[in-house]
Amino acid sequence: MKRIIPYLIFFVLVVYYVTAHPSHSCLGKKPTTHFFQAMQWGNICISSKNIYDFDDVNAEKIIIPANLYLPKNIKKPVPAIIMSHGAGGIFRFHHKYKKLFLSKGYAVLIIDHFHPRGKVLDNNFVDITEPMMIYDTISAYNLLKKHPSISNKIGYIGWSKGGIGTVLLKDKRLLERFNLNENSFSFMAGIYTFCGFSFENENISKTPFLLISGSADTITPSKLCKNMSIKFRKIHNTEYVEINDAHHGFDNYAFYLGAYIPWQPIITDFSSNCVIKINDNFQTMNIYETLKLDSVKNRSLFIETCTEDGAYVKYQHNATEITEKKLLQFVENNFN
C-alpha cells in the first residue's frame, strides 16, 4: 500500500499539471535569435527540429522553450550549464541544482523538451526520442554562444533520459554532424542515465565526462555505465561514481517515500541484441542491425524486446549529497 499511495499522488499531480498548463511559454512566438542586452535572462525560445533519428533530414521545425538564469553581479562573461531533464519532465530538484550552480557564479539554462511536443512526461518512450532532445541541446548551445554574458565555456548535464545525450555526444561523429568537436563542450555529465551503447575506440571523444549511477537502479542499470566507464576511463577522460543501494531518481525528493511507476520500462535483456550503436549512416540500431529505432513501430518493438514494464524509484539523501558534491567538483575543475 505504501508504494501505491505515492504513485496515486504523483498521478493526481500530473493530471492537475496537464489541465492547468495546456500550452508552453513559446507557443506562437518567434525563436530567439540574439540577445538585446548583457543581462537578458528568463524565458528564451529555441529554434530546433523534430528529428526522429540522426539521419532524419526532413524533420519539421519546432520552437523549444527554455529558461536562462544568470548569477548576480556579473562583471565579465561567465560559464554556462545546459540542463536536460528526464522522462518525468522538470522537477523542483532541478532548480536546487540550478541554485547551487548560480551560487558558484555559473549561468544555467534549463530546457523543456516535452511541452512543445504535447507531453508533460514520457509515458511510452517512443514519441520523443533522444535525437530530438540532443538537437534541442545543440541548438541551445549555439544560441548561448551569442549571449554577451556567457563565456566560451559551456557544460551539459542530463538526468536519466536527458543524460543519454551526454553519452551519445561522446561520439565524435555526432559532434561533427552538428558542426561541433570534442572541445566544444567544457564537460558532459550523465546522472542515472542509460549507457547501453557500443562505441568504436576511434570515435570516442576526449570531452571530460562524468557518470553517476545507483547500484539498485533497474531502469538504467549501473553495470552498463560501469562497463562503459572502464572502456572510456584511461584514454577518454571519463569518471564514474557508483552509489551503493541508490535507486533511480535518488536525488528527486518527489520520490521521498518511494514509488512504483507501472509504465516505466526496465532493462531485462543485457545481451548484445539490446546494445545500441549509431552506424556510419547515423542510424540508431542494435549491434546485430536487426532492430532499428528509426520509427514509432520499430522503437516500440525494441522496447518490447529488451524491457519489461514496472519500475521502483526512491529518493536517498546520502546519494543526493554525494552527487551534488561530486558534480560541483567536476564542474569547477573543468570550468577552471
Buried (B, 14 or more C-beta within 10 A) or exposed (E): EEEEEBBEEBEEEBEEEEEEEEEBBBEEEEBBEEBEEEEBBEBBBBBBBBBBBBBBEEBEEBBBBBBBBBBEEBEEBBBBBBBBBBBBBBBEBBBBBBEBBBEBBBBBBBBBBBBBBEBBBBBBBBBBBBBBBBBBBBBBBBBBEEBEBBBEBBBBBBBBBBBBBBBBBBBBBBBEBBEBEBEBBBBBBBBBBBBBBEBEEEBBBBBBBBBBBBBBBBBBBBBBBBBBBEBBBEEBBBBBBBBEEBBBBBBBBBBEBBBBBEEBBBBEEBEEBBBBBBEEEBBBBBBEEEBBBBEEEBBBBBBEBBBBEEBBBBBBEEBBEBBBEBBBEBBEEBBE
